[in-house]
Amino acid sequence: MSIGRKRKKDMQEAYSGIKEAFSIVDVLFYLCVGLTALVCLYPILNVLAISLSGYQEVLSNSVTWYPKNISFAAYRDIFRRKQIWQAMGTTILVTVYGTAAGLVLTTSAAYVLSRNNLPGRKFFSAMILFTMYFSGGIIPTFVVVKGLGLVDTLGALFIPQAVSVFNFVIMRTFFRELPESLEESAQIDGATELQVLFKIVLPLSVPIIATVGLFYAVQYWNDYFQSLIYITTDTKYTLQLRLRSFLFGQELDAQAQVSGDRGQIMTQSLKMASIMFATLPILVVYPWLQKYFVKGMMLGSVKG
């Protein structure tokens, strides 16, 4: 009897524990998160479905979140366009150069200004933070870029915004949280500041470096305003600026006027296909960096 009573008590305790774990508050929380994810995911699925659907299905406006009568005609048309591949190459170059420059400059500044023994550390940090809230504006910036001879060059797309103050603050906070005993022990063994940085600090900073690198890569990949201002040669357009010309320009509209109603539908499919073409690369890269991204954000936001 005592053994049976004990089992019953254990089962009741286990049931109560499960009941507490899945309270009504948790159910509502997960429901809200799921609905939010669905709302955010639906536009992407709708764009993908339209880009892959056939002519009649797009014409009847019956495509929702899944493709009907799958057709890759829009993507074949996109892949045949030389301008798209030129824009893709330009965007990859800008993203690689901009991310590399941003990581080098941000890491250097954050590490130096995280040292407590640096004279004027608070002053320099305050000057950098000042630019986060106040700037000269678009016209003075354009005058400076033009004066440096960067207009209509790829340098204009990443040099003026090589360092993000937000990323600098995250990385500096991370460096401040590293145990000082590690650096002190290395210095006792005769390590210089550069050796401490490259052999101790940077290997421990992979999560925050991957996080900041992802921030810079997404920034340069998605940016079109800088190229809209500074780039005047058609062959130097970035992918986002080329996408803008597809969505709001005359290139596809002219094709639609020649092709009639079918051209109008194909224009819609081409627009959706070009959006997916510009979006998928960064979506593919993100899962590989997600574990570093989450860990880096948590570590970089312990203190302000």
ChimeraX commands (.cxc) that place a marker at each C-alpha (Angstrom):
marker #1 position 0.00,0.00,0.00 radius 0.5
marker #1 position 2.78,2.39,0.88 radius 0.5
marker #1 position 4.51,1.80,-2.48 radius 0.5
marker #1 position 1.29,2.40,-4.44 radius 0.5
marker #1 position 0.51,5.52,-2.44 radius 0.5
marker #1 position 4.02,6.82,-3.09 radius 0.5
marker #1 position 3.70,6.24,-6.85 radius 0.5
marker #1 position 0.39,8.05,-6.91 radius 0.5
marker #1 position 1.91,10.96,-5.02 radius 0.5
marker #1 position 4.86,11.08,-7.43 radius 0.5
marker #1 position 2.49,11.10,-10.42 radius 0.5
marker #1 position 0.47,13.90,-8.90 radius 0.5
marker #1 position 3.62,15.92,-8.29 radius 0.5
marker #1 position 4.79,15.31,-11.83 radius 0.5
marker #1 position 1.39,16.34,-13.22 radius 0.5
marker #1 position 1.36,19.49,-11.12 radius 0.5
marker #1 position 4.88,20.29,-12.33 radius 0.5
marker #1 position 3.82,19.89,-15.96 radius 0.5
marker #1 position 0.73,21.98,-15.30 radius 0.5
marker #1 position 2.84,24.75,-13.80 radius 0.5
marker #1 position 5.30,24.55,-16.70 radius 0.5
marker #1 position 2.53,25.04,-19.25 radius 0.5
marker #1 position 0.45,27.68,-17.57 radius 0.5
marker #1 position -2.04,29.82,-19.41 radius 0.5
marker #1 position 0.46,32.67,-19.52 radius 0.5
marker #1 position 2.99,30.49,-21.35 radius 0.5
marker #1 position 0.34,29.34,-23.82 radius 0.5
marker #1 position -0.65,32.93,-24.57 radius 0.5
marker #1 position 3.00,33.92,-24.92 radius 0.5
marker #1 position 3.80,31.17,-27.43 radius 0.5
marker #1 position 0.57,31.90,-29.28 radius 0.5
marker #1 position 1.48,35.58,-29.65 radius 0.5
marker #1 position 5.01,34.71,-30.77 radius 0.5
marker #1 position 3.65,32.21,-33.30 radius 0.5
marker #1 position 1.15,34.70,-34.72 radius 0.5
marker #1 position 3.84,37.38,-34.96 radius 0.5
marker #1 position 6.16,34.97,-36.78 radius 0.5
marker #1 position 3.31,34.05,-39.15 radius 0.5
marker #1 position 2.57,37.71,-39.89 radius 0.5
marker #1 position 6.24,38.35,-40.62 radius 0.5
marker #1 position 6.62,35.21,-42.74 radius 0.5
marker #1 position 3.49,35.57,-44.85 radius 0.5
marker #1 position 4.74,38.45,-47.09 radius 0.5
marker #1 position 7.88,36.47,-47.94 radius 0.5
marker #1 position 5.86,33.38,-48.77 radius 0.5
marker #1 position 3.44,35.46,-50.86 radius 0.5
marker #1 position 6.27,37.03,-52.87 radius 0.5
marker #1 position 7.87,33.62,-53.40 radius 0.5
marker #1 position 4.54,32.08,-54.43 radius 0.5
marker #1 position 3.80,34.80,-57.01 radius 0.5
marker #1 position 7.28,34.53,-58.48 radius 0.5
marker #1 position 6.82,30.77,-58.98 radius 0.5
marker #1 position 3.18,30.73,-60.14 radius 0.5
marker #1 position 1.88,30.40,-63.66 radius 0.5
marker #1 position 0.33,33.07,-65.85 radius 0.5
marker #1 position -3.34,32.15,-65.32 radius 0.5
marker #1 position -2.97,31.88,-61.55 radius 0.5
marker #1 position -1.34,35.31,-61.25 radius 0.5
marker #1 position -3.96,36.72,-63.62 radius 0.5
marker #1 position -6.82,35.42,-61.44 radius 0.5
marker #1 position -5.14,36.83,-58.33 radius 0.5
marker #1 position -5.59,33.50,-56.56 radius 0.5
marker #1 position -2.02,33.06,-55.32 radius 0.5
marker #1 position -1.66,33.38,-51.54 radius 0.5
marker #1 position 1.17,31.75,-49.62 radius 0.5
marker #1 position 1.94,28.79,-51.87 radius 0.5
marker #1 position 2.64,28.69,-55.64 radius 0.5
marker #1 position 0.12,27.35,-58.15 radius 0.5
marker #1 position 1.09,25.77,-61.46 radius 0.5
marker #1 position 4.78,26.20,-60.68 radius 0.5
marker #1 position 6.76,28.01,-63.36 radius 0.5
marker #1 position 10.38,29.22,-63.32 radius 0.5
marker #1 position 9.95,31.56,-66.29 radius 0.5
marker #1 position 10.40,34.68,-64.16 radius 0.5
marker #1 position 13.66,33.39,-62.67 radius 0.5
marker #1 position 14.97,32.35,-66.08 radius 0.5
marker #1 position 14.31,35.89,-67.29 radius 0.5
marker #1 position 16.03,37.36,-64.24 radius 0.5
marker #1 position 19.09,35.12,-64.63 radius 0.5
marker #1 position 19.44,36.13,-68.29 radius 0.5
marker #1 position 19.74,39.81,-67.41 radius 0.5
marker #1 position 23.32,40.99,-67.41 radius 0.5
marker #1 position 22.45,44.01,-65.25 radius 0.5
marker #1 position 21.35,41.75,-62.38 radius 0.5
marker #1 position 24.67,39.90,-62.29 radius 0.5
marker #1 position 26.63,43.15,-62.50 radius 0.5
marker #1 position 24.63,44.53,-59.60 radius 0.5
marker #1 position 25.14,41.30,-57.66 radius 0.5
marker #1 position 28.90,41.49,-58.14 radius 0.5
marker #1 position 28.98,45.14,-57.08 radius 0.5
marker #1 position 26.92,44.42,-53.97 radius 0.5
marker #1 position 29.14,41.48,-53.00 radius 0.5
marker #1 position 32.26,43.63,-53.33 radius 0.5
marker #1 position 30.76,46.47,-51.29 radius 0.5
marker #1 position 29.53,44.03,-48.64 radius 0.5
marker #1 position 32.89,42.28,-48.33 radius 0.5
marker #1 position 34.97,45.47,-48.31 radius 0.5
marker #1 position 32.57,47.32,-46.03 radius 0.5
marker #1 position 32.26,44.45,-43.54 radius 0.5
marker #1 position 36.03,43.92,-43.43 radius 0.5
marker #1 position 36.74,47.63,-42.96 radius 0.5
marker #1 position 33.99,47.94,-40.36 radius 0.5
marker #1 position 35.24,44.98,-38.34 radius 0.5
marker #1 position 38.86,46.16,-38.36 radius 0.5
marker #1 position 38.05,49.75,-37.39 radius 0.5
marker #1 position 35.33,48.88,-34.89 radius 0.5
marker #1 position 37.41,46.19,-33.18 radius 0.5
marker #1 position 40.45,48.48,-32.96 radius 0.5
marker #1 position 38.51,51.43,-31.55 radius 0.5
marker #1 position 36.45,49.31,-29.15 radius 0.5
marker #1 position 39.46,47.47,-27.76 radius 0.5
marker #1 position 41.52,50.62,-27.24 radius 0.5
marker #1 position 38.70,52.58,-25.64 radius 0.5
marker #1 position 37.79,49.68,-23.35 radius 0.5
marker #1 position 41.17,49.91,-21.61 radius 0.5
marker #1 position 40.88,51.65,-18.23 radius 0.5
marker #1 position 44.47,52.87,-18.36 radius 0.5
marker #1 position 44.01,54.86,-21.60 radius 0.5
marker #1 position 44.35,58.64,-21.01 radius 0.5
marker #1 position 41.29,60.55,-22.30 radius 0.5
marker #1 position 39.25,57.38,-22.74 radius 0.5
marker #1 position 35.99,59.00,-21.62 radius 0.5
marker #1 position 36.53,62.05,-23.83 radius 0.5
marker #1 position 37.12,60.02,-27.00 radius 0.5
marker #1 position 34.20,57.72,-26.22 radius 0.5
marker #1 position 31.94,60.74,-25.70 radius 0.5
marker #1 position 33.04,62.23,-29.03 radius 0.5
marker #1 position 32.20,58.98,-30.82 radius 0.5
marker #1 position 28.82,58.69,-29.09 radius 0.5
marker #1 position 28.08,62.32,-30.00 radius 0.5
marker #1 position 28.02,61.38,-33.68 radius 0.5
marker #1 position 25.33,58.80,-32.93 radius 0.5
marker #1 position 22.84,61.55,-32.05 radius 0.5
marker #1 position 24.07,64.49,-34.14 radius 0.5
marker #1 position 25.40,64.53,-37.70 radius 0.5
marker #1 position 26.17,67.10,-40.35 radius 0.5
marker #1 position 23.32,65.99,-42.59 radius 0.5
marker #1 position 23.08,64.68,-46.14 radius 0.5
marker #1 position 24.30,67.77,-48.00 radius 0.5
marker #1 position 27.49,68.37,-45.93 radius 0.5
marker #1 position 28.27,64.67,-46.15 radius 0.5
marker #1 position 27.83,64.73,-49.92 radius 0.5
marker #1 position 30.14,67.77,-50.16 radius 0.5
marker #1 position 32.81,65.94,-48.15 radius 0.5
marker #1 position 32.50,62.78,-50.24 radius 0.5
marker #1 position 32.68,64.82,-53.44 radius 0.5
marker #1 position 35.68,66.72,-52.13 radius 0.5
marker #1 position 37.46,63.42,-51.50 radius 0.5
marker #1 position 36.79,62.36,-55.10 radius 0.5
marker #1 position 34.67,59.38,-54.10 radius 0.5
marker #1 position 31.55,60.20,-56.10 radius 0.5
marker #1 position 30.66,57.43,-58.57 radius 0.5
marker #1 position 33.13,55.02,-56.93 radius 0.5
marker #1 position 32.52,51.98,-54.76 radius 0.5
marker #1 position 34.44,53.65,-51.95 radius 0.5
marker #1 position 31.58,56.10,-51.50 radius 0.5
marker #1 position 29.33,53.20,-50.53 radius 0.5
marker #1 position 31.29,52.09,-47.45 radius 0.5
marker #1 position 34.04,54.58,-46.51 radius 0.5
marker #1 position 31.71,57.33,-45.18 radius 0.5
marker #1 position 29.89,54.79,-42.97 radius 0.5
marker #1 position 32.79,52.46,-42.21 radius 0.5
marker #1 position 32.18,52.55,-38.44 radius 0.5
marker #1 position 28.79,52.16,-36.79 radius 0.5
marker #1 position 28.61,53.72,-33.34 radius 0.5
marker #1 position 25.99,51.19,-32.27 radius 0.5
marker #1 position 28.31,48.30,-33.19 radius 0.5
marker #1 position 31.19,50.09,-31.47 radius 0.5
marker #1 position 29.22,50.31,-28.21 radius 0.5
marker #1 position 28.29,46.61,-28.33 radius 0.5
marker #1 position 31.87,45.51,-28.96 radius 0.5
marker #1 position 33.36,47.87,-26.36 radius 0.5
marker #1 position 30.92,46.54,-23.76 radius 0.5
marker #1 position 31.98,42.99,-24.61 radius 0.5
marker #1 position 35.68,43.82,-24.23 radius 0.5
marker #1 position 35.01,45.42,-20.86 radius 0.5
marker #1 position 33.43,42.18,-19.62 radius 0.5
marker #1 position 36.49,40.06,-20.38 radius 0.5
marker #1 position 38.38,39.04,-17.21 radius 0.5
marker #1 position 41.34,41.31,-16.63 radius 0.5
marker #1 position 43.24,38.42,-15.06 radius 0.5
marker #1 position 43.71,36.83,-18.50 radius 0.5
marker #1 position 45.44,39.89,-19.87 radius 0.5
marker #1 position 47.43,40.46,-16.71 radius 0.5
marker #1 position 48.77,36.91,-16.71 radius 0.5
marker #1 position 49.73,37.24,-20.38 radius 0.5
marker #1 position 51.53,40.54,-19.72 radius 0.5
marker #1 position 53.39,38.96,-16.80 radius 0.5
marker #1 position 54.60,36.30,-19.25 radius 0.5
marker #1 position 55.94,39.10,-21.47 radius 0.5
marker #1 position 53.12,39.47,-24.01 radius 0.5
marker #1 position 52.72,42.83,-25.71 radius 0.5
marker #1 position 49.40,44.61,-26.25 radius 0.5
marker #1 position 49.17,43.30,-29.82 radius 0.5
marker #1 position 49.89,39.75,-28.68 radius 0.5
marker #1 position 47.21,40.05,-25.99 radius 0.5
marker #1 position 44.77,41.30,-28.62 radius 0.5
marker #1 position 45.46,38.66,-31.27 radius 0.5
marker #1 position 46.16,35.62,-29.08 radius 0.5
marker #1 position 43.75,36.14,-26.17 radius 0.5
marker #1 position 41.09,38.77,-26.81 radius 0.5
marker #1 position 40.14,38.04,-30.42 radius 0.5
marker #1 position 39.87,34.23,-30.01 radius 0.5
marker #1 position 37.48,34.85,-27.11 radius 0.5
marker #1 position 35.53,37.41,-29.13 radius 0.5
marker #1 position 34.33,35.20,-31.99 radius 0.5
marker #1 position 30.62,35.55,-31.00 radius 0.5
marker #1 position 30.68,39.36,-30.87 radius 0.5
marker #1 position 32.79,39.61,-34.04 radius 0.5
marker #1 position 30.34,37.36,-35.90 radius 0.5
marker #1 position 27.42,39.42,-34.59 radius 0.5
marker #1 position 28.91,42.77,-35.59 radius 0.5
marker #1 position 30.01,41.31,-38.92 radius 0.5
marker #1 position 26.44,40.19,-39.59 radius 0.5
marker #1 position 25.18,43.68,-38.73 radius 0.5
marker #1 position 27.61,45.25,-41.20 radius 0.5
marker #1 position 26.92,42.68,-43.92 radius 0.5
marker #1 position 23.15,43.18,-43.69 radius 0.5
marker #1 position 23.62,46.95,-43.65 radius 0.5
marker #1 position 25.69,47.01,-46.83 radius 0.5
marker #1 position 23.65,44.34,-48.59 radius 0.5
marker #1 position 20.34,46.13,-48.02 radius 0.5
marker #1 position 21.53,49.71,-48.48 radius 0.5
marker #1 position 20.44,51.52,-51.60 radius 0.5
marker #1 position 20.31,55.13,-50.43 radius 0.5
marker #1 position 24.09,55.61,-50.57 radius 0.5
marker #1 position 24.28,54.29,-54.13 radius 0.5
marker #1 position 21.24,56.37,-55.06 radius 0.5
marker #1 position 23.11,59.51,-53.98 radius 0.5
marker #1 position 26.68,58.78,-55.04 radius 0.5
marker #1 position 26.50,56.37,-58.01 radius 0.5
marker #1 position 25.75,57.83,-61.43 radius 0.5
marker #1 position 27.04,55.09,-63.77 radius 0.5
marker #1 position 24.50,52.43,-64.60 radius 0.5
marker #1 position 27.04,49.60,-64.56 radius 0.5
marker #1 position 27.98,50.41,-60.93 radius 0.5
marker #1 position 24.45,50.04,-59.57 radius 0.5
marker #1 position 24.12,47.85,-56.48 radius 0.5
marker #1 position 21.59,45.05,-56.31 radius 0.5
marker #1 position 19.12,47.07,-54.25 radius 0.5
marker #1 position 19.32,50.04,-56.61 radius 0.5
marker #1 position 18.80,47.72,-59.58 radius 0.5
marker #1 position 15.86,46.18,-57.77 radius 0.5
marker #1 position 14.45,49.66,-57.25 radius 0.5
marker #1 position 14.72,50.32,-60.99 radius 0.5
marker #1 position 12.80,47.10,-61.61 radius 0.5
marker #1 position 10.06,47.91,-59.15 radius 0.5
marker #1 position 9.59,51.62,-59.88 radius 0.5
marker #1 position 11.50,52.26,-63.09 radius 0.5
marker #1 position 10.61,51.98,-66.75 radius 0.5
marker #1 position 12.58,48.88,-67.73 radius 0.5
marker #1 position 9.94,46.25,-67.00 radius 0.5
marker #1 position 7.05,48.62,-67.75 radius 0.5
marker #1 position 8.32,49.07,-71.30 radius 0.5
marker #1 position 8.45,45.31,-71.73 radius 0.5
marker #1 position 4.89,45.02,-70.41 radius 0.5
marker #1 position 3.59,47.61,-72.91 radius 0.5
marker #1 position 5.03,45.59,-75.78 radius 0.5
marker #1 position 3.69,42.26,-74.48 radius 0.5
marker #1 position 0.19,43.44,-73.53 radius 0.5
marker #1 position -1.76,41.89,-70.66 radius 0.5
marker #1 position 0.48,38.85,-70.47 radius 0.5
marker #1 position 3.44,41.21,-70.17 radius 0.5
marker #1 position 1.77,42.94,-67.22 radius 0.5
marker #1 position 1.43,39.62,-65.42 radius 0.5
marker #1 position 4.99,38.63,-66.28 radius 0.5
marker #1 position 6.14,42.01,-65.01 radius 0.5
marker #1 position 4.53,41.25,-61.66 radius 0.5
marker #1 position 6.22,37.84,-61.52 radius 0.5
marker #1 position 9.55,39.37,-62.51 radius 0.5
marker #1 position 9.29,41.94,-59.75 radius 0.5
marker #1 position 8.61,39.25,-57.18 radius 0.5
marker #1 position 11.44,37.09,-58.56 radius 0.5
marker #1 position 13.88,40.00,-58.37 radius 0.5
marker #1 position 12.87,40.61,-54.74 radius 0.5
marker #1 position 13.59,36.98,-53.86 radius 0.5
marker #1 position 16.85,37.09,-55.82 radius 0.5
marker #1 position 18.01,40.04,-53.71 radius 0.5
marker #1 position 16.73,38.62,-50.41 radius 0.5
marker #1 position 17.71,34.95,-50.46 radius 0.5
marker #1 position 21.53,35.32,-50.15 radius 0.5
marker #1 position 21.36,37.10,-46.81 radius 0.5
marker #1 position 18.66,34.69,-45.61 radius 0.5
marker #1 position 20.94,31.77,-46.46 radius 0.5
marker #1 position 23.90,33.26,-44.58 radius 0.5
marker #1 position 21.98,34.08,-41.40 radius 0.5
marker #1 position 21.38,30.50,-40.11 radius 0.5
marker #1 position 25.13,29.82,-40.17 radius 0.5
marker #1 position 25.76,32.80,-37.88 radius 0.5
marker #1 position 22.64,32.54,-35.73 radius 0.5
marker #1 position 24.31,30.82,-32.77 radius 0.5
marker #1 position 27.03,33.48,-32.68 radius 0.5
marker #1 position 24.45,36.22,-33.23 radius 0.5
marker #1 position 22.34,35.27,-30.18 radius 0.5
marker #1 position 25.35,34.70,-27.93 radius 0.5
marker #1 position 27.07,37.89,-29.08 radius 0.5
marker #1 position 24.01,40.04,-28.46 radius 0.5
marker #1 position 23.62,38.67,-24.95 radius 0.5
marker #1 position 27.28,39.13,-24.08 radius 0.5
marker #1 position 27.48,42.57,-25.65 radius 0.5
marker #1 position 24.50,43.94,-23.75 radius 0.5
marker #1 position 25.41,43.07,-20.15 radius 0.5
marker #1 position 26.27,46.67,-19.33 radius 0.5
marker #1 position 25.74,49.98,-21.04 radius 0.5
marker link #1:1,2 radius 0.2
marker link #1:2,3 radius 0.2
marker link #1:3,4 radius 0.2
marker link #1:4,5 radius 0.2
marker link #1:5,6 radius 0.2
marker link #1:6,7 radius 0.2
marker link #1:7,8 radius 0.2
marker link #1:8,9 radius 0.2
marker link #1:9,10 radius 0.2
marker link #1:10,11 radius 0.2
marker link #1:11,12 radius 0.2
marker link #1:12,13 radius 0.2
marker link #1:13,14 radius 0.2
marker link #1:14,15 radius 0.2
marker link #1:15,16 radius 0.2
marker link #1:16,17 radius 0.2
marker link #1:17,18 radius 0.2
marker link #1:18,19 radius 0.2
marker link #1:19,20 radius 0.2
marker link #1:20,21 radius 0.2
marker link #1:21,22 radius 0.2
marker link #1:22,23 radius 0.2
marker link #1:23,24 radius 0.2
marker link #1:24,25 radius 0.2
marker link #1:25,26 radius 0.2
marker link #1:26,27 radius 0.2
marker link #1:27,28 radius 0.2
marker link #1:28,29 radius 0.2
marker link #1:29,30 radius 0.2
marker link #1:30,31 radius 0.2
marker link #1:31,32 radius 0.2
marker link #1:32,33 radius 0.2
marker link #1:33,34 radius 0.2
marker link #1:34,35 radius 0.2
marker link #1:35,36 radius 0.2
marker link #1:36,37 radius 0.2
marker link #1:37,38 radius 0.2
marker link #1:38,39 radius 0.2
marker link #1:39,40 radius 0.2
marker link #1:40,41 radius 0.2
marker link #1:41,42 radius 0.2
marker link #1:42,43 radius 0.2
marker link #1:43,44 radius 0.2
marker link #1:44,45 radius 0.2
marker link #1:45,46 radius 0.2
marker link #1:46,47 radius 0.2
marker link #1:47,48 radius 0.2
marker link #1:48,49 radius 0.2
marker link #1:49,50 radius 0.2
marker link #1:50,51 radius 0.2
marker link #1:51,52 radius 0.2
marker link #1:52,53 radius 0.2
marker link #1:53,54 radius 0.2
marker link #1:54,55 radius 0.2
marker link #1:55,56 radius 0.2
marker link #1:56,57 radius 0.2
marker link #1:57,58 radius 0.2
marker link #1:58,59 radius 0.2
marker link #1:59,60 radius 0.2
marker link #1:60,61 radius 0.2
marker link #1:61,62 radius 0.2
marker link #1:62,63 radius 0.2
marker link #1:63,64 radius 0.2
marker link #1:64,65 radius 0.2
marker link #1:65,66 radius 0.2
marker link #1:66,67 radius 0.2
marker link #1:67,68 radius 0.2
marker link #1:68,69 radius 0.2
marker link #1:69,70 radius 0.2
marker link #1:70,71 radius 0.2
marker link #1:71,72 radius 0.2
marker link #1:72,73 radius 0.2
marker link #1:73,74 radius 0.2
marker link #1:74,75 radius 0.2
marker link #1:75,76 radius 0.2
marker link #1:76,77 radius 0.2
marker link #1:77,78 radius 0.2
marker link #1:78,79 radius 0.2
marker link #1:79,80 radius 0.2
marker link #1:80,81 radius 0.2
marker link #1:81,82 radius 0.2
marker link #1:82,83 radius 0.2
marker link #1:83,84 radius 0.2
marker link #1:84,85 radius 0.2
marker link #1:85,86 radius 0.2
marker link #1:86,87 radius 0.2
marker link #1:87,88 radius 0.2
marker link #1:88,89 radius 0.2
marker link #1:89,90 radius 0.2
marker link #1:90,91 radius 0.2
marker link #1:91,92 radius 0.2
marker link #1:92,93 radius 0.2
marker link #1:93,94 radius 0.2
marker link #1:94,95 radius 0.2
marker link #1:95,96 radius 0.2
marker link #1:96,97 radius 0.2
marker link #1:97,98 radius 0.2
marker link #1:98,99 radius 0.2
marker link #1:99,100 radius 0.2
marker link #1:100,101 radius 0.2
marker link #1:101,102 radius 0.2
marker link #1:102,103 radius 0.2
marker link #1:103,104 radius 0.2
marker link #1:104,105 radius 0.2
marker link #1:105,106 radius 0.2
marker link #1:106,107 radius 0.2
marker link #1:107,108 radius 0.2
marker link #1:108,109 radius 0.2
marker link #1:109,110 radius 0.2
marker link #1:110,111 radius 0.2
marker link #1:111,112 radius 0.2
marker link #1:112,113 radius 0.2
marker link #1:113,114 radius 0.2
marker link #1:114,115 radius 0.2
marker link #1:115,116 radius 0.2
marker link #1:116,117 radius 0.2
marker link #1:117,118 radius 0.2
marker link #1:118,119 radius 0.2
marker link #1:119,120 radius 0.2
marker link #1:120,121 radius 0.2
marker link #1:121,122 radius 0.2
marker link #1:122,123 radius 0.2
marker link #1:123,124 radius 0.2
marker link #1:124,125 radius 0.2
marker link #1:125,126 radius 0.2
marker link #1:126,127 radius 0.2
marker link #1:127,128 radius 0.2
marker link #1:128,129 radius 0.2
marker link #1:129,130 radius 0.2
marker link #1:130,131 radius 0.2
marker link #1:131,132 radius 0.2
marker link #1:132,133 radius 0.2
marker link #1:133,134 radius 0.2
marker link #1:134,135 radius 0.2
marker link #1:135,136 radius 0.2
marker link #1:136,137 radius 0.2
marker link #1:137,138 radius 0.2
marker link #1:138,139 radius 0.2
marker link #1:139,140 radius 0.2
marker link #1:140,141 radius 0.2
marker link #1:141,142 radius 0.2
marker link #1:142,143 radius 0.2
marker link #1:143,144 radius 0.2
marker link #1:144,145 radius 0.2
marker link #1:145,146 radius 0.2
marker link #1:146,147 radius 0.2
marker link #1:147,148 radius 0.2
marker link #1:148,149 radius 0.2
marker link #1:149,150 radius 0.2
marker link #1:150,151 radius 0.2
marker link #1:151,152 radius 0.2
marker link #1:152,153 radius 0.2
marker link #1:153,154 radius 0.2
marker link #1:154,155 radius 0.2
marker link #1:155,156 radius 0.2
marker link #1:156,157 radius 0.2
marker link #1:157,158 radius 0.2
marker link #1:158,159 radius 0.2
marker link #1:159,160 radius 0.2
marker link #1:160,161 radius 0.2
marker link #1:161,162 radius 0.2
marker link #1:162,163 radius 0.2
marker link #1:163,164 radius 0.2
marker link #1:164,165 radius 0.2
marker link #1:165,166 radius 0.2
marker link #1:166,167 radius 0.2
marker link #1:167,168 radius 0.2
marker link #1:168,169 radius 0.2
marker link #1:169,170 radius 0.2
marker link #1:170,171 radius 0.2
marker link #1:171,172 radius 0.2
marker link #1:172,173 radius 0.2
marker link #1:173,174 radius 0.2
marker link #1:174,175 radius 0.2
marker link #1:175,176 radius 0.2
marker link #1:176,177 radius 0.2
marker link #1:177,178 radius 0.2
marker link #1:178,179 radius 0.2
marker link #1:179,180 radius 0.2
marker link #1:180,181 radius 0.2
marker link #1:181,182 radius 0.2
marker link #1:182,183 radius 0.2
marker link #1:183,184 radius 0.2
marker link #1:184,185 radius 0.2
marker link #1:185,186 radius 0.2
marker link #1:186,187 radius 0.2
marker link #1:187,188 radius 0.2
marker link #1:188,189 radius 0.2
marker link #1:189,190 radius 0.2
marker link #1:190,191 radius 0.2
marker link #1:191,192 radius 0.2
marker link #1:192,193 radius 0.2
marker link #1:193,194 radius 0.2
marker link #1:194,195 radius 0.2
marker link #1:195,196 radius 0.2
marker link #1:196,197 radius 0.2
marker link #1:197,198 radius 0.2
marker link #1:198,199 radius 0.2
marker link #1:199,200 radius 0.2
marker link #1:200,201 radius 0.2
marker link #1:201,202 radius 0.2
marker link #1:202,203 radius 0.2
marker link #1:203,204 radius 0.2
marker link #1:204,205 radius 0.2
marker link #1:205,206 radius 0.2
marker link #1:206,207 radius 0.2
marker link #1:207,208 radius 0.2
marker link #1:208,209 radius 0.2
marker link #1:209,210 radius 0.2
marker link #1:210,211 radius 0.2
marker link #1:211,212 radius 0.2
marker link #1:212,213 radius 0.2
marker link #1:213,214 radius 0.2
marker link #1:214,215 radius 0.2
marker link #1:215,216 radius 0.2
marker link #1:216,217 radius 0.2
marker link #1:217,218 radius 0.2
marker link #1:218,219 radius 0.2
marker link #1:219,220 radius 0.2
marker link #1:220,221 radius 0.2
marker link #1:221,222 radius 0.2
marker link #1:222,223 radius 0.2
marker link #1:223,224 radius 0.2
marker link #1:224,225 radius 0.2
marker link #1:225,226 radius 0.2
marker link #1:226,227 radius 0.2
marker link #1:227,228 radius 0.2
marker link #1:228,229 radius 0.2
marker link #1:229,230 radius 0.2
marker link #1:230,231 radius 0.2
marker link #1:231,232 radius 0.2
marker link #1:232,233 radius 0.2
marker link #1:233,234 radius 0.2
marker link #1:234,235 radius 0.2
marker link #1:235,236 radius 0.2
marker link #1:236,237 radius 0.2
marker link #1:237,238 radius 0.2
marker link #1:238,239 radius 0.2
marker link #1:239,240 radius 0.2
marker link #1:240,241 radius 0.2
marker link #1:241,242 radius 0.2
marker link #1:242,243 radius 0.2
marker link #1:243,244 radius 0.2
marker link #1:244,245 radius 0.2
marker link #1:245,246 radius 0.2
marker link #1:246,247 radius 0.2
marker link #1:247,248 radius 0.2
marker link #1:248,249 radius 0.2
marker link #1:249,250 radius 0.2
marker link #1:250,251 radius 0.2
marker link #1:251,252 radius 0.2
marker link #1:252,253 radius 0.2
marker link #1:253,254 radius 0.2
marker link #1:254,255 radius 0.2
marker link #1:255,256 radius 0.2
marker link #1:256,257 radius 0.2
marker link #1:257,258 radius 0.2
marker link #1:258,259 radius 0.2
marker link #1:259,260 radius 0.2
marker link #1:260,261 radius 0.2
marker link #1:261,262 radius 0.2
marker link #1:262,263 radius 0.2
marker link #1:263,264 radius 0.2
marker link #1:264,265 radius 0.2
marker link #1:265,266 radius 0.2
marker link #1:266,267 radius 0.2
marker link #1:267,268 radius 0.2
marker link #1:268,269 radius 0.2
marker link #1:269,270 radius 0.2
marker link #1:270,271 radius 0.2
marker link #1:271,272 radius 0.2
marker link #1:272,273 radius 0.2
marker link #1:273,274 radius 0.2
marker link #1:274,275 radius 0.2
marker link #1:275,276 radius 0.2
marker link #1:276,277 radius 0.2
marker link #1:277,278 radius 0.2
marker link #1:278,279 radius 0.2
marker link #1:279,280 radius 0.2
marker link #1:280,281 radius 0.2
marker link #1:281,282 radius 0.2
marker link #1:282,283 radius 0.2
marker link #1:283,284 radius 0.2
marker link #1:284,285 radius 0.2
marker link #1:285,286 radius 0.2
marker link #1:286,287 radius 0.2
marker link #1:287,288 radius 0.2
marker link #1:288,289 radius 0.2
marker link #1:289,290 radius 0.2
marker link #1:290,291 radius 0.2
marker link #1:291,292 radius 0.2
marker link #1:292,293 radius 0.2
marker link #1:293,294 radius 0.2
marker link #1:294,295 radius 0.2
marker link #1:295,296 radius 0.2
marker link #1:296,297 radius 0.2
marker link #1:297,298 radius 0.2
marker link #1:298,299 radius 0.2
marker link #1:299,300 radius 0.2
marker link #1:300,301 radius 0.2
marker link #1:301,302 radius 0.2
marker link #1:302,303 radius 0.2
marker link #1:303,304 radius 0.2
view
